[in-house]
Amino acid sequence: MNDPLLSRHSREEHAAALAAATAEVGRYLDDRATPRSAASPSHLAARTAAVDLSVPLGTLDKAFEEVRELYLDHAVGYHHPRYLAHLNCPITIPAIAAEALATSVNTAVETWDQGTSACLIEQKLIDWVADLIGFEAPAGTTSPDGVFTTGGTASNLQALFTARENRLGRSGDRCSRLAHLRIVTGEHAHLSVVKAARLLGLAPDAVIALPGDGDRMDPATLDRTLASLADAGHEVAAVVALAGTTDHGAIDPLRAIGEVCDRHDVWLHVDAAYGGGLLVSPAHHALLDGIGAADSVTVDFHKTFFLPVAASALLLRDGAGFRHSTVSAEYLNPADGDHHASGSGDLAAVDKSLQTTRRFDALKLWMTLRVLGADGIGRLLDASIDSARRIARIIEEDPELELVRRPDLSTVLFRPCPRPDGPLDSLVRPVRDILFAEGHSLVAATVVDGRPCLKLTVLDPNLTDVDVEIVLADVRAAARRIADGLRPAPAAEVLT
């Protein structure tokens, strides 16, 4: 390669590289008959370990060949109709085009003098999402605001950091009060809530997970818990309500929870990493009723907005809360505001972000929105929800399967039931493992009410009944094979 750096002199090399990458993706799509290859972990590890990174290959063609053999031939295909495991989605073509643009230009969006118009696009989208949420801002607060992050974990961390600072900044000694801070959430909260509590220096028992009314937080239980914690001398930094639990897709009663939090003067954070796409859903938007009462909201665009990883956002009802994340430096964002001298206004996103350097991930959302429209994105999610509900009905009528939960969003929970006397919980994880090893159909596994079950996460709006039947047939076949192996031998044989 004559010039490995992108410039006006290497435009032909750039175009050739993108064309070659596009050809590799096309081959990947055409050749992939299953969601993943059946290569074993030991085989893949040995192939990767054999690469000598001190010896360059010298050409892009050779690098593509190596990456094809090490990565593309074995990458899990989220686009494949028999991939129904985790919260990974097929992605929009406008977003892929945006990735090519943003990566090639390599814009960083932390300050105006680096991002210029990209900062404006990002802020426009933040304002748009805040409007969709419909924050019910009380008097005396500033306008809602937000910032793009790398994912729900980062968004939840910053939300809970902001809530902690809001609580500790009221009065009294921070150090003594820190040990008594609590976070209250539902029993199905994302693991990032506990991670955030650890990173924020809270006590080991700071996160209180309330048993739910079914899969959802019970407002009456929350009310009693907040009163009890106050009586015991504890302070609650935040209540975390869930708009789409990772395992169940359940949505807490947001309006009732907001009313409880308001009575107790407690910060409400809504983790809508999964369910955030309902903001643009023509058919199911009402499932988010009450979300506007939140003080902060997490939305993952790389889930139910069908964008590539990574694209998330944290939205605050009172944008002034981002002051807790602001640290000024003369070389980047001086406190005197010189970095705004261009007349751009207050557009130093580094003042709002826990990151400094950030990619222009907002462009993926912008281009998808401008091509498909909000309703167009929402209809993709609606189709996925409809598919999940159709799958649940199929499972209910299947004598070899047991439906565990009716889906609220696009998650279907069920168990294999290869024998007439009921499901065998011991089959669940072996079935999942066999399917993954074979690579023909990919499903996930979890635990509900203390019992294991299989999980289908439906985020493909083009999923057909034929695809579904293939996956369920694979589950039934694997369960039968394992059940036959687990069936006890007749007594006479045991004695011999």
N, C-alpha and C positions, 0 to 999 in steps of 0.2 A: 504494500500500500504506500503510494508516494507521499501522501499527506494524511495522517490519521486524524487530524483535527478538522472539525467542520468550519469552513469559511467560504467566502464566495469563490475561492479557487478550487474547492473540493466538492462543488455541487454535484458533479457527475458521480463521484464516489458515494456521496450521500444518497443520491437517488438509486444507485445500484444496490447499496446496502439495504435500503428499505424495500426495494423490489425483491431482493433475495429473501429477506425476512418474511415478506408477504407470501412468497412461494413456499417457504417452509411451513407457514401456518396453513396454507391451502393443502399441502401434502398431509399435514397432521390431521386436518378435518376429514380428508378423503379416506385416509388409511385407517383411521381409528374406528374399529368395529365395536369396541367395548369401552367403558369409561376409564379403564386402566389396563396396563399390561399385567401379565401374570408373573412377571419377574420377581424373584425372591429378594428380600432385603439384603441377604448375604451376597447375592450376585451383583446387585447394584452397588453395594458398598465396595466390593472388590474392583469393579470397573472404575469407580471414581478414585479409589486409592491408587490405582495404577498410573494415573496421570501425573507426569512430572511437570510441575508448574514452572520450573526453572528453564524449561526448553520451549520457547514460543513456536507456534505452528507456522507463523509467517504470513498466512493469507486468510482472508475472510471465508473463502470457500472451505478451507480445512477446519476452521473454527466452527462453521455451521455443521459440518459433518460430525464433528466431535459432540457438539451440543445436541444434535439430533439423536445420537446413540446414547448419550448419558442422560438427557433430560426429556426431549420431546417425545421419544418413543415410549416413555414411561410416565409422563405427566398425567395426573388425574384430570379428566376432561369434564369440567363443570357444565359445559355446553351439551354434553351427551344426554339423551333422554332417559338413560338408565342410571344417571347419577342423581340420587335422591337422598344423600347422606346429610350434609351440613348446610349451613346458611351461606352457600356459594351460588352465585347466579350466572346465567348466560348474560353477556354484556352487549350493549348497544353499539352498532357500527359508528354512529356519530361520536361516541365516547372514545372509541379506538382511534378515530381520526384526530380527536383532540389530544390524545396521549402522544401521538406522533408529533403534532405541532408543539405542544408544551415541552416535550423532551428535547426536541431539536433546538428550539430557541433557548431552553434551559432557564426560564425565568424563575427567579426567587421572589417571593411575595412578602418579605418581612418589612420592607420600607418603601416609601414612594420612589426614592431615587434608584431603587433596584427593580421595582415592579411596575411603576407608572400605571398604565391603563389596565394591567392585570389586577391591580389592587382595586380599581373601580368595579371591574367585573365581579370580583369576589364579594365585595361589599354589597353590590346590587343583589346578588344571590342570597346573601345573609339576610338582607331586608325582606326579600321575597319569602324566604322560609319562615321568618318571624311573623310575617303577615298571615301565612297559612296557619301557624299555630294559634294566632289570635290572642296573644298575651293580654291578660286582664290587668294592666299596670295600675297600681294604686297611685293616688296623688302624691306628689313629691319625689317621684322617681324619674330617672332619665328614660330615653327611648330604649327599646329592646336592641340588643346587639348580639354578635356571635363571631365565631372564628372557625375556620376549617381545621380539622385534626386528622390524625392518621387512622382513627378507628374508634369504636365505642369505648374501649378501655381507656384511651387517652381522654376522650370527651368526659367520661364518668369521673376520671381522676380529677380533672380540672374543675368540674362541677362541684365535687365534694370538697376540694381545696377551697373554692370560693365560698361554699357554705360554712366551712370551718372558720375561715377568716371573718366572715360576717358575724358568726356567733361569738368568737373570741374578742372581736373588736368592740363589743358593746360596753364592757366594763370589767374591772377586776384583774387579777393576776393570771396571765396566760398559762404559765407552767402548772400551777395548781389546778386550773380548770381543765387542762388538756386531758388529764387522767379520767375525768368524769364525763367527757364528751361521748355521745353515743350516735350511731347511725341505725335507723330502724328501716327494715325492708321486709319483703316477703320471702318465704322459704325457697322460692325458685329464682331468686335474684342471680344475676350474672356474677361469675367469680371476680370480676373486676371491682366489685364493691368491697370485697374483703381485701383485695390487693391495695386498693386506694387507702383503706383504713390503716394498713401497715405502713405504707409510704408516708402517710400524714402523721405518723407518730402516735396514733391512738392506742388505747389499751387493747390487749389481745382479745378481750371479750366485748369490744366496742360495737361490733355489728350484731344487732339483734334481729334474727330472722323469725318473723311471725308465722305461725301455722295459718294456713289460708282457709277460706271458704271454698272448698274445691281447690282449684289452681290459683285462686285470686286472693289478694289481701282483703281481709274483712275490716271495713271501716270501724265497726264497733270495737273490735279487738285492738285496733290501732289507737282508738280514743282512750281506752282503758290503759293501754301500755304507756302512752305519753303522760297520762296523769300519774301513773305509778312511778315512772322514772323521775318526774319532777318532785314527787313526795320523797323519793330516796336521795334527793340532792344531786341528781344527774342532769346534764343539759343535752338536748338533742341537736346535733349539728344539722341533720337532714333526715327526712323521710324519702326513701327511694321507691317510687311506684314504677310498675313495669307495664309498658305498652308493647307486649309481645315477648313472653319469656322464651329463652333460647330453646328449652326442651319442649315446651307445650304450646307456645304461641299464644298463651293466655294474656288477656288485657285486664288490668286492675280497674275497679270502678273509680276512674280518675276524678270525676266531679265530687263524689262523696268523700274521697280521700283529701281532696283540696279543701273542702269545708272543714274537715277535722284539723288539718294543718293550720288553717287560718285561725281557728279558735285557740289553738295552742301556740300560735306565733312561731311556727317551725317551718324552716325551708323545705319546699317540696321540689325534688328532682324527679323528672320522668325519664326513665331509660327507654327511649323509643328507637333504639338501634335497629331492632327488627321491624317494629310496627310503624316506623316513621313514614313509610311509603303510603300509608293510609291517608296522609295529608293531601294527596292528589288523587285518591281513589274516588271515581264517580259513584261506585255502588256501596262502599263500606266505610266511608269517611266518618260516619256516626259512631263507629267503634272507639274513636278518640275523643268522645264527648268529655269536656272538662279539662282537656290538656292545657288550655289557656290559663288556668289557675296556677300552673307550675312556675317556680322561680327559675328553673333551668331545665333544658330538654336536650337529650342526645338523639341525633338522627344519623344513621349510617346510610349513605347513598350507595355504597357498594353492596348493599343487600337488596332492599325492595325498591330502589330506584334503578337497578340493573346497570350499575357503573362498575368499571374495573377497580380492583383494590389499588390504592386505598383512597377513600373519600368519606369523611365523616364531618360532623359539625357539632359544636356546643353552642346553644342559644341561651341567652340570659334575658329574663323579663326586664331587669334593670341593668342596662349596659354599663352603668358605673361600677358594677361588681368586678369588671375586668381590671380595675385599678390594683387589685390584689396580685395580679400577674405581671404588673409593670415594673421593670427595673431598667433605669436609664443608663446609657453609656455614651460618652462623647463621640465615639467613633461610629455610632449606629443611630441611636435615638436620643439625642441630648434633651435634657429636661426643659431647656429653654425653647424647644420646638423648632430649631433650625432645620430639622429634617422635613418640616412642612412648608418651608419657605416658597415652594413652587406654587402655592395657592391651592394645593390639593385638599386642604382640610385635614382632619384628624385621621389619616390613613396609614399610620405605621402599625401594621398588623402585629408586629413583634411586641407591641405594647399589650396585646391581648392574648398572646400565644405562649404556651410553655416551651414551644420550640423557637429556635431562631430561624435557621434556614428552613424554608418550606417550599415544596413543589407547588406549581400552579394547578392543583387538583380541581379547582373550581371550574376550569375550562371544560372538563368532562361533563359536568352537570349543565353548564351553559349550552353547549352544542347539542346535547340530547334534548334539553328543554326547547331549544329554538327549532329543532327539526320535528320532534314528536308532539310538543306541547305538553302541558301538565296532565291533561286528560289522557293523552296517549301513553304517558308513563304509567298513570294510574290504572289504565285498562290492562296493561301487562300484569300488574299485581292482581287485579280483579280476576283475570283468567286463571292465575295460579291458585287463588283462593277457591275458585269454582272447581278446579281440578282436584284440590285436596278434599273438598266435600264430596265430590263424586267418588274418589278413591275410598273414602270412609264408608260410603254406602255399599260399594263392592265388597269391602272387607266384612261388613256386617252380615252380608248374605252368604259368605264363604264358610262352610263348616270346618275348614282347616285353619281358619284364622279367627282371632278374637280382637275386636276393636276395644281399645282402652279409653280413648277420649274422642269426642267429636271435635273437629278442628274449629278454632276461632279464626285463626289466620291460615297458614298453609302448612301446618305440621300435623302429621297423622301418626298416632301412636297405636301399636297393635302387638299381638303376640302370635307366634305359630302354635297351632293346636292340631298336631297330626293324629292324635288319638281321640276317640269319641268320649273319653272320660275327662277331657279338659286340657288346657294348655300346660306345657312343661316349661317352667321358668328357666330350667337349666339349659334349654335349647337356645336361648336368645343370643347370648354372646358367641357361642360356637357357630350359629347360623351367620351372624354378622361377619365373623372372622373368615369363614369358608367363602362367602361371597366376595369379600375383599381379596382374598388370595387368588381366587379364580378370575376376578376382574370383570365378570360378565354383567353384574348388577351391584351397585353400591348403595347400602343402607347404613344407618347409624343405630346405636343402641344407647339406652339410658335407663334410669330407674324412676318409677312412678309409684308413689305410696308404698315404698319399700320393696317393690317387685320389678325385676328387669323387664324391659319391653323393647321392641324394635321401633325405629323412628324413620319416617319418610319426611324430608323437608322439601316441599314442592315450590320451586322458584323458576320453573320453566313454563311460560305461558303457552308453549307449543306442544306440551306433553299430550300424547294421544292415549286412548284406551288400550291400543295394542301395546304401546310401551309399558303401560301399567301392568297389563296382564303378564308380560314377559318377566317383569321384576317380581310380581307376586308368585308366579310359577316357579321362579328360581328359589324364592323363600320356602315355598311348600316342599319343593324337591329336596332342598338342603335339610329341612327339618325332618323329613321322613328318613333320610339317610342317617342322620344323627340319632333319631329316636330308635331306629332299628339296632343301632350299635349300643344304645344305652339300655335296651330292654333286657331285664334280668333273664338269665337262663332258667329253664324248667327245673323244679326241685331235684328230679332224678339226676340231671346233668351236674347240678351243683355238688351233690353228694359224691359223684365219681371224681 
